[in-house]
Amino acid sequence: MSEDFVIRKIKPEDNPVIARIIRTVMPQFGASGDGFAIKDAEVDTMYEAYSQPRSIYYVVEHHGQVIGGGGIAPLQGGDEQTCELKKMYFLEEGRGKGIGQALLNRCLAAAAVFGFKTCYLETLEKMGAARKLYEKNGFIRLTKPMGNTGHYGCDRYYAKPL
């Protein structure tokens, strides 16, 4: 990742920018209807949602402009030792530059500090680059979802011991 990119914790003023990024990127991969994270109520209030215990959301800036983000939170409907990697999306200009790896590292480190033992995530077959990143980092493909995220539109599930 080049020095032109900065990873930092989300601020309240980032809410509309991150919401716009999520609503821009997800439809590019066919994830725009019910059963996808794009419909989650927290999309408009990411700072508040990730200010909860054992949760954190990071944004990635490029020359002062937010171009993506990703976070960790307890897995809804899961056990207390399992977190979920959530809403990790980048605008096109942020893809293929090592930012995903840097952000994933930061999220997994936070998950370990929070005391989680497993990190779970949901994605799509169409998100090939993301799946490669997860697999390269030791995420194991699951045959069915964990927890109760409400993201029934997703078709790929992964987990990684921390």
Residue, then its C-alpha position, 0 to 999 in steps of 0.5 A: m500500500s502506498e503512502d498516498f493511502v491512510i487507514r483511520k477510524i471512522k468519524p461521524e462526518d464520514n457517515p454519508v461518504i461511507a453510505r455512498i460508497i457502499r451504495t455504489v460498490m455493492p450494485q457493481f457486483g449485483a448486491s442491491g436488493d433485499g438480503f444484502a448489507i446494502k439494506d442494513a439500517e447501519v449503512d447511514t450511521m456507520y460511526e454510531a454502529y461501530s462505536q459499540p463495544r468490541s466493534i470498530y470501523y476503519v475508512v481508507e483515505h486517498h489524498g484526503q478523500v475517503i475511498g473505502g472502509g471495513g470493520i469488525a463487530p460481534l457476529q449477530g446471532g453468533d457466539e461471543q467469541t465470533c466476530e464478523l468482518k463487515k462492509m469492506y468495500f472500495l471504490e474502483e480507484g482503491r482496488g488492486k493496490g494492496i489496500g484490502q490486505a492492509l485493511l484486513n490486517r488492521c481489522l483482524a488485529a482489532a478482532a484479536v484485541f477484542g478477544f474474538k477467537t473466530c472471524y466470519l464473513e459473507t461475500l459473493e461468488k462475483m467478488g473474486a478478488a475479495r475471495k482470493l484475498y480472504e483465502k490467501n489470509g487463511f479464511i476457510r470456505l464454509t458450506k452454510p452461513m453462521g449467525n443471523t445477519g439477514h444477508y440471505g443474498c450472499d452465496r459465499y461464507y468464510a471463517k478464520p481462527l484468530 
